Amino acid sequence: MISWKNLDTLSAYGKLKALKGRVNLVEAMAGENGAKRVAQYAAPMAGGLQFNYAARPVDDEVLDALAALADEAELTDKFAALYNGEVINTGEKRLVLHQLTRGQLGDDVVADGVNKRDFYVSQQMKAAAFARKVHAGEIANAKGEKFTTVVQIGIGGSDLGPRAMYLALEQWARQNGAFRMEAKFISNVDPDDAAAVLKSIDVSRALFVLVSKSGTTLETLTNESFVKDALKNAGLDPSKHMVAVTSETSPLAQSSDYLAAFFMDDYIGGRYSSTSCVGGVVLSLAFGPEVFERFLNGAHEADVTAKNPDLLKNPAMLDALIGVYERNVLGWPATAVLPYSQALSRFPAHLQQLDMESNGKSVNRFGEGISYVTGPVIFGEPGTNGQHSFYQLLHQGTDIVPLQFVGFKKNQAGMDVVIQGSTSQQKLCANVAAQIMAFACGKKDDNPNKAFAGGRPSSIIVGEQLTPEALGALLAHFENKVMFQGFCWNVNSFDQEGVQLGKVLAKRVLAHDTDGALKAYSDLLGI
Amino acid sequence: MISWKNLDTLSAYGKLKALKGRVNLVEAMAGENGAKRVAQYAAPMAGGLQFNYAARPVDDEVLDALAALADEAELTDKFAALYNGEVINTGEKRLVLHQLTRGQLGDDVVADGVNKRDFYVSQQMKAAAFARKVHAGEIANAKGEKFTTVVQIGIGGSDLGPRAMYLALEQWARQNGAFRMEAKFISNVDPDDAAAVLKSIDVSRALFVLVSKSGTTLETLTNESFVKDALKNAGLDPSKHMVAVTSETSPLAQSSDYLAAFFMDDYIGGRYSSTSCVGGVVLSLAFGPEVFERFLNGAHEADVTAKNPDLLKNPAMLDALIGVYERNVLGWPATAVLPYSQALSRFPAHLQQLDMESNGKSVNRFGEGISYVTGPVIFGEPGTNGQHSFYQLLHQGTDIVPLQFVGFKKNQAGMDVVIQGSTSQQKLCANVAAQIMAFACGKKDDNPNKAFAGGRPSSIIVGEQLTPEALGALLAHFENKVMFQGFCWNVNSFDQEGVQLGKVLAKRVLAHDTDGALKAYSDLLGI
């Protein structure tokens, strides 16, 4: 029987707090001891990746304390309960099954009378078959011309994850003969978003993927209408240009307004849906079903790794626990995600949702107030761009921000240039290595303005190349990290009640049912 | 004679600290008093905008204390010293003249024997004349075909600001007959960045703008080579496809490798250079010189407003001081920038550099350590997208994050759709009004998981439409806000020594001059 306890009631947490400030990174990372740490504090990940945490503020004693915390918090058992089908999302009384979209981790999970793994596979296969027909021209526009562009209409989890994954693999696919269709994304209710996308494409050759689990998301339905108007104005039949990704019970599921419908369910949260058909339809259309399957394989392999009860062999759990130590013991309120890969340009925005929406909570899973901090602010941009932007504060600001680097030895597009004796890719990699050390060890200088205090922690996830498998593994690593942190904090990482109040008030504004300051703001904005 | 003092030595700061927690936003914003605050706590801005700070944690007494702090910190005099040409950037012993790129605020500033306003105007005019010739086809490719695309090659301030400004006006320009050429941007040393841009354009019709003040920025020179290779491979003469934006003393200035060179100087920091020819060349090419001039006019008008010694009539100073109160007295470590405008999708990334690189400092302008916090972490995404992403944490997380909303009554593209009785634009505006109130007042609920504590502060900048003037005013507002905050914290907001150490170590990695952990990381990354 699992016991769900608040972090501050665990004796291992008390012991961890006593280790505060134990590791001086400036000293620990200097000289040959630093090299030893880089060799020692490394864990293999799925997808051929490595998680290296040498430059995070841990040593063997802190790691022992984190392992004790992992045990006492029953992280492995809680994960098992999740993938074996317990109601982990207590607020909404739902199972949490996104891992099942990419493989079977434990028992068969039967819900609503259906084996859920079979259900997710059936939707993946349906999307694959559909994509193959589109690529073969069997599903085409009214003139019989092939569709050349796929446009995803969705917001939040129906947008950020799939968009980040598409961008992550676009150049890889072009280079590896896997590029089938360009993808575009419409998300914002701001009509300028849809207008800009529609102006940039040939709508007669475009296939639209409408994504809304409930079938009632205001932004998405509004943008659907916007797109339908554009299709009609171009003399086209919208129902021949649009598919739906939704739940079987949604109003979109049986509609004749769509070429096809693909299904997810309530057991997959939006921010965890990239490996469901929310990501599967658009990615299978863009890169082919085989690439999407490789992406799923990488994610599944990472899920299997996350089952390992040995903390040192479980990078997601390690990353999670070190993060809890940094957040709750060392008191650092933000974390930056810094991929040294242009392909991952929107990966930080996806993680921002994944993490902040999952763990930005002030009550535990029983709805009781808690007296410790939970999820940090997450932000980031790709390197080296960030170096020329906000790294100044990271190096010399008054707050310490833990950093999560990602880097690959090889680039994707296969084009490069040698300048001053090195390729661009080598410069990129040299910069991330240099940054880790600059942050950790700093530099003394007689001019305090040119001095670097150091002691600024980071870890890096390193791989050969950003392939579909590596991307899947990277995504699942962070999903599982967030899950383990939620277990530590004893929050429900799978609901998002914090988004409701704004929706309710926005409806009141549109109905002109306002008074006081809400009316004043509505007037100010001309509504 | 101005005196530069640390914030914690000012008696007004001590008085401000005594007002901590004085304003309960949940109460203050409720009922008719809330409406009164919306009317009262508003200041007109340049460009037809309004700064409304009703939902920030101030009242008349706090504002009085802030006004006293502004006086004691001599903010108006310090700004005057800056625009009259004193050496404000003490670390690098430089003047700070970006305001002079858009108008004359005070005395003539003569440096290096040149009237600097005349110099900046001459470069603006040179860029305007060049753009007109390109638009007219007088400057064309070898076949005499017009250039259709402009590609900016630059990083940091040579990328984020101009890119954000381009995206901000693209739809407006298309709608208003001002769209001349599409612009693209190459920044990252990751070769996949340049590869992706080059694959997306017809290089034979592309004009490249190489931007590097020093002429030695590694990323930019590397990407220049990358582009030159691509041009040569296409049988084209790179010198007929490329212009330079640089300083007169840089190696690029007199090179025959470029069609033309446009000049900035050491008195304009990269992150403050959007209104110099760093932004001027690409924006004049994209939208015509007249639009760029309108953008400058908006910025200049905001600069003039920032001269006003009356705090309540100086939105940039107000925003700055409320921010100092939130950061130093109330202790909030991050700020989110949330434009309800898809056109401003990269504006938060620009402000992230502007703010964090300017004020992420731990020593004062004399190089002495300080004992209070300075610049916060800045992050953000456009609304309503963010609502479906990280707003959960903003509403119900354990930390309070002050919010800076931006909104416009009208969209840019002139396309819209009515669903459920309202347009998309009305829905967009209704959402921002609703969010402000949800954050401020929260909502009680018997289920604590559905309760909102409120007390989460925000301000909003509102305008009719995001025009060139409004954009210029918005940009200058934040530049001036950051400047005033730097004055309060007594830091030098115009250098960035924190970027140097990484550069030095990266060179060592590329030269294989490493040992210890730096060598270990280099090996890990395959260098």
Contacts between the chains, C-beta under 8 A, distances in Angstrom:
chain1	res1	chain2	res2	distance
A	29	B	516	8.0
A	29	B	517	5.1
A	30	B	516	6.8
A	30	B	517	7.8
A	31	B	516	5.1
A	32	B	515	8.0
A	32	B	516	5.8
A	33	B	516	7.9
A	34	B	516	4.7
A	34	B	517	3.0
A	34	B	518	7.8
A	34	B	520	7.1
A	35	B	515	7.8
A	35	B	516	5.0
A	35	B	517	5.2
A	35	B	519	6.5
A	35	B	520	4.3
A	37	B	517	6.7
A	38	B	517	5.3
A	38	B	520	3.7
A	38	B	521	6.1
A	38	B	524	6.7
A	39	B	520	6.6
A	50	B	524	7.4
A	52	B	524	6.6
A	54	B	517	6.8
A	54	B	520	7.8
A	55	B	517	7.7
A	91	B	449	5.4
A	155	B	384	7.2
A	155	B	385	6.3
A	155	B	388	4.7
A	156	B	385	7.5
A	156	B	387	7.9
A	156	B	388	2.8
A	156	B	389	5.8
A	157	B	388	7.4
A	159	B	385	7.2
A	159	B	388	7.7
A	160	B	385	7.9
A	160	B	389	6.2
A	170	B	196	7.3
A	171	B	192	5.0
A	171	B	195	6.5
A	171	B	196	5.7
A	174	B	199	6.9
A	187	B	385	5.5
A	188	B	342	4.7
A	188	B	382	6.1
A	188	B	383	7.8
A	188	B	384	6.1
A	188	B	385	5.3
A	188	B	428	7.8
A	189	B	384	5.0
A	189	B	424	5.3
A	189	B	427	5.0
A	189	B	428	5.2
A	189	B	431	7.2
A	190	B	340	7.0
A	190	B	341	6.1
A	190	B	342	4.2
A	190	B	343	8.0
A	190	B	382	7.2
A	190	B	384	7.5
A	190	B	411	6.4
A	190	B	424	6.8
A	190	B	425	7.4
A	190	B	428	5.1
A	191	B	411	5.2
A	191	B	413	6.6
A	191	B	415	5.8
A	191	B	416	4.6
A	191	B	417	6.9
A	191	B	423	7.3
A	191	B	424	4.0
A	191	B	425	5.9
A	191	B	428	7.9
A	192	B	171	5.0
A	192	B	341	7.3
A	192	B	342	4.8
A	192	B	343	5.8
A	192	B	411	5.0
A	192	B	412	5.1
A	192	B	413	4.7
A	193	B	342	4.1
A	194	B	415	7.7
A	194	B	424	7.9
A	195	B	171	6.5
A	195	B	413	3.7
A	195	B	414	8.0
A	195	B	415	4.5
A	196	B	170	7.3
A	196	B	171	5.7
A	196	B	342	7.2
A	196	B	413	6.9
A	198	B	415	8.0
A	199	B	174	6.9
A	199	B	413	7.9
A	218	B	427	6.6
A	219	B	384	6.0
A	219	B	388	7.6
A	219	B	427	7.8
A	221	B	419	6.5
A	222	B	417	6.6
A	222	B	419	4.9
A	222	B	424	5.3
A	222	B	427	6.5
A	223	B	424	7.8
A	225	B	417	4.9
A	225	B	419	5.2
A	226	B	415	7.4
A	226	B	416	7.9
A	226	B	417	4.6
A	226	B	424	6.8
A	229	B	417	5.8
A	270	B	388	7.5
A	333	B	333	5.0
A	333	B	334	6.9
A	333	B	399	5.7
A	334	B	333	6.8
A	334	B	334	5.8
A	334	B	377	4.9
A	340	B	190	7.0
A	341	B	190	6.2
A	341	B	192	7.4
A	342	B	188	4.7
A	342	B	190	4.2
A	342	B	192	4.8
A	342	B	193	4.1
A	342	B	196	7.1
A	343	B	190	8.0
A	343	B	192	5.9
A	349	B	381	6.5
A	349	B	389	7.5
A	352	B	379	7.7
A	352	B	381	7.6
A	352	B	389	6.2
A	352	B	390	5.1
A	353	B	388	7.6
A	353	B	389	3.8
A	353	B	390	5.9
A	356	B	389	7.3
A	356	B	390	3.9
A	356	B	392	6.3
A	356	B	393	3.9
A	356	B	397	7.3
A	357	B	389	6.4
A	357	B	390	6.3
A	357	B	391	8.0
A	357	B	392	4.2
A	357	B	393	7.0
A	359	B	393	7.6
A	360	B	390	7.2
A	360	B	392	4.8
A	360	B	393	2.3
A	360	B	394	7.3
A	360	B	395	7.9
A	360	B	396	6.2
A	360	B	397	3.6
A	360	B	398	8.0
A	361	B	392	7.7
A	361	B	396	5.8
A	361	B	397	6.9
A	361	B	398	7.9
A	362	B	396	5.4
A	362	B	397	6.6
A	362	B	398	5.4
A	362	B	453	7.3
A	363	B	396	7.9
A	363	B	448	4.8
A	363	B	449	5.3
A	367	B	447	6.1
A	367	B	448	4.7
A	367	B	449	4.6
A	368	B	448	6.9
A	369	B	448	6.4
A	370	B	398	7.9
A	372	B	398	7.6
A	373	B	398	4.4
A	373	B	399	6.6
A	374	B	397	6.6
A	374	B	398	5.1
A	375	B	393	5.7
A	375	B	397	6.1
A	375	B	398	7.9
A	376	B	399	8.0
A	377	B	334	4.9
A	377	B	377	6.4
A	377	B	379	6.7
A	377	B	393	7.2
A	377	B	399	7.2
A	377	B	401	6.6
A	378	B	390	7.4
A	379	B	352	7.6
A	379	B	377	6.7
A	379	B	379	3.7
A	381	B	349	6.5
A	381	B	352	7.6
A	382	B	188	6.1
A	382	B	190	7.2
A	383	B	188	7.8
A	384	B	155	7.2
A	384	B	188	6.0
A	384	B	189	5.0
A	384	B	190	7.4
A	384	B	219	5.9
A	385	B	155	6.3
A	385	B	156	7.5
A	385	B	159	7.2
A	385	B	160	7.9
A	385	B	187	5.5
A	385	B	188	5.3
A	387	B	156	7.9
A	387	B	499	6.3
A	387	B	502	6.0
A	388	B	155	4.7
A	388	B	156	2.8
A	388	B	157	7.3
A	388	B	159	7.7
A	388	B	219	7.6
A	388	B	270	7.5
A	388	B	353	7.6
A	388	B	499	6.9
A	389	B	156	5.8
A	389	B	160	6.2
A	389	B	349	7.5
A	389	B	352	6.2
A	389	B	353	3.7
A	389	B	356	7.3
A	389	B	357	6.4
A	390	B	352	5.1
A	390	B	353	5.9
A	390	B	356	3.9
A	390	B	357	6.3
A	390	B	360	7.2
A	390	B	378	7.4
A	391	B	357	8.0
A	391	B	498	6.7
A	391	B	499	6.2
A	391	B	502	7.1
A	392	B	356	6.3
A	392	B	357	4.2
A	392	B	358	8.0
A	392	B	360	4.8
A	392	B	361	7.7
A	392	B	496	4.8
A	392	B	498	4.0
A	392	B	499	5.9
A	393	B	356	4.0
A	393	B	357	7.0
A	393	B	359	7.6
A	393	B	360	2.3
A	393	B	375	5.7
A	393	B	377	7.2
A	393	B	498	7.4
A	394	B	356	8.0
A	394	B	360	7.3
A	394	B	498	7.7
A	395	B	360	7.9
A	395	B	498	3.8
A	395	B	499	7.4
A	395	B	501	6.9
A	395	B	502	7.6
A	396	B	360	6.2
A	396	B	361	5.8
A	396	B	362	5.4
A	396	B	363	7.9
A	396	B	497	7.0
A	396	B	498	3.8
A	397	B	356	7.3
A	397	B	360	3.6
A	397	B	361	6.9
A	397	B	362	6.6
A	397	B	374	6.6
A	397	B	375	6.1
A	397	B	498	8.0
A	398	B	360	8.0
A	398	B	361	7.9
A	398	B	362	5.4
A	398	B	370	7.9
A	398	B	372	7.6
A	398	B	373	4.4
A	398	B	374	5.1
A	398	B	375	7.9
A	399	B	333	5.7
A	399	B	373	6.6
A	399	B	376	8.0
A	399	B	377	7.2
A	401	B	377	6.7
A	407	B	525	5.8
A	409	B	525	6.1
A	409	B	526	3.8
A	411	B	190	6.4
A	411	B	191	5.2
A	411	B	192	5.0
A	412	B	192	5.1
A	413	B	191	6.5
A	413	B	192	4.7
A	413	B	195	3.7
A	413	B	196	6.9
A	413	B	199	7.9
A	414	B	195	8.0
A	415	B	191	5.8
A	415	B	194	7.6
A	415	B	195	4.5
A	415	B	226	7.4
A	416	B	191	4.6
A	416	B	226	7.9
A	417	B	191	6.9
A	417	B	222	6.6
A	417	B	225	4.9
A	417	B	226	4.6
A	417	B	229	5.8
A	419	B	221	6.5
A	419	B	222	4.9
A	419	B	225	5.2
A	420	B	510	7.7
A	421	B	510	7.2
A	422	B	510	4.9
A	423	B	191	7.3
A	424	B	189	5.3
A	424	B	190	6.8
A	424	B	191	4.0
A	424	B	194	7.9
A	424	B	222	5.3
A	424	B	223	7.8
A	424	B	226	6.9
A	425	B	190	7.4
A	425	B	191	5.9
A	426	B	510	6.6
A	426	B	527	5.5
A	427	B	189	5.0
A	427	B	218	6.6
A	427	B	219	7.8
A	427	B	222	6.5
A	427	B	506	7.2
A	427	B	510	6.7
A	428	B	188	7.7
A	428	B	189	5.2
A	428	B	190	5.0
A	428	B	191	7.9
A	429	B	522	7.9
A	429	B	525	4.0
A	429	B	526	6.6
A	429	B	527	5.2
A	430	B	506	4.6
A	430	B	507	8.0
A	430	B	509	3.8
A	430	B	510	4.8
A	430	B	522	7.1
A	430	B	525	7.7
A	430	B	527	5.6
A	431	B	189	7.1
A	431	B	502	6.7
A	431	B	506	4.7
A	432	B	521	7.9
A	432	B	525	6.6
A	433	B	505	7.7
A	433	B	506	7.7
A	433	B	509	5.3
A	433	B	518	6.5
A	433	B	521	3.9
A	433	B	522	5.0
A	433	B	524	7.6
A	433	B	525	5.4
A	433	B	527	6.9
A	434	B	502	5.1
A	434	B	503	7.7
A	434	B	504	7.8
A	434	B	505	3.5
A	434	B	506	3.9
A	434	B	508	7.4
A	434	B	509	5.5
A	434	B	518	7.3
A	435	B	502	4.9
A	435	B	505	7.8
A	435	B	506	7.9
A	436	B	521	5.7
A	437	B	505	5.8
A	437	B	517	6.1
A	437	B	518	4.8
A	437	B	521	6.7
A	438	B	501	4.4
A	438	B	502	4.7
A	438	B	505	5.5
A	440	B	517	7.5
A	441	B	517	8.0
A	442	B	501	7.4
A	443	B	501	5.2
A	447	B	367	6.0
A	448	B	363	4.8
A	448	B	367	4.7
A	448	B	368	6.9
A	448	B	369	6.4
A	449	B	91	5.4
A	449	B	363	5.3
A	449	B	367	4.6
A	449	B	492	7.7
A	449	B	495	7.3
A	449	B	497	5.3
A	450	B	497	5.0
A	450	B	500	7.0
A	452	B	498	7.3
A	452	B	501	5.2
A	453	B	362	7.3
A	460	B	521	7.7
A	460	B	524	7.8
A	462	B	524	5.6
A	462	B	525	6.3
A	492	B	449	7.6
A	495	B	449	7.4
A	496	B	392	4.9
A	497	B	396	7.0
A	497	B	449	5.3
A	497	B	450	5.0
A	498	B	391	6.7
A	498	B	392	4.0
A	498	B	393	7.4
A	498	B	394	7.7
A	498	B	395	3.8
A	498	B	396	3.8
A	498	B	397	7.9
A	498	B	452	7.3
A	499	B	387	6.3
A	499	B	388	6.9
A	499	B	391	6.1
A	499	B	392	5.9
A	499	B	395	7.4
A	500	B	450	7.0
A	501	B	395	6.9
A	501	B	438	4.3
A	501	B	442	7.4
A	501	B	443	5.2
A	501	B	452	5.2
A	502	B	387	6.0
A	502	B	391	7.1
A	502	B	395	7.6
A	502	B	431	6.7
A	502	B	434	5.1
A	502	B	435	4.9
A	502	B	438	4.7
A	503	B	434	7.7
A	504	B	434	7.8
A	505	B	433	7.7
A	505	B	434	3.5
A	505	B	435	7.8
A	505	B	437	5.8
A	505	B	438	5.5
A	506	B	427	7.2
A	506	B	430	4.6
A	506	B	431	4.7
A	506	B	433	7.7
A	506	B	434	3.9
A	506	B	435	7.9
A	507	B	430	7.9
A	508	B	434	7.4
A	509	B	430	3.8
A	509	B	433	5.3
A	509	B	434	5.6
A	510	B	420	7.7
A	510	B	421	7.2
A	510	B	422	4.9
A	510	B	426	6.5
A	510	B	427	6.7
A	510	B	430	4.8
A	515	B	35	7.8
A	516	B	29	8.0
A	516	B	30	6.8
A	516	B	31	5.1
A	516	B	32	5.9
A	516	B	33	7.9
A	516	B	34	4.7
A	516	B	35	5.0
A	517	B	29	5.1
A	517	B	30	7.7
A	517	B	34	3.0
A	517	B	35	5.2
A	517	B	37	6.7
A	517	B	38	5.3
A	517	B	54	6.8
A	517	B	55	7.8
A	517	B	437	6.1
A	517	B	440	7.5
A	517	B	441	8.0
A	518	B	34	7.8
A	518	B	433	6.5
A	518	B	434	7.3
A	518	B	437	4.8
A	519	B	35	6.5
A	520	B	34	7.1
A	520	B	35	4.3
A	520	B	38	3.6
A	520	B	39	6.6
A	520	B	54	7.8
A	521	B	38	6.1
A	521	B	432	7.9
A	521	B	433	3.9
A	521	B	436	5.7
A	521	B	437	6.7
A	521	B	460	7.7
A	522	B	429	7.8
A	522	B	430	7.1
A	522	B	433	4.9
A	524	B	38	6.7
A	524	B	50	7.5
A	524	B	52	6.6
A	524	B	433	7.6
A	524	B	460	7.8
A	524	B	462	5.6
A	525	B	407	5.8
A	525	B	409	6.1
A	525	B	429	4.0
A	525	B	430	7.7
A	525	B	432	6.6
A	525	B	433	5.4
A	525	B	462	6.3
A	526	B	409	3.8
A	526	B	429	6.6
A	527	B	426	5.6
A	527	B	429	5.2
A	527	B	430	5.6
A	527	B	433	6.9
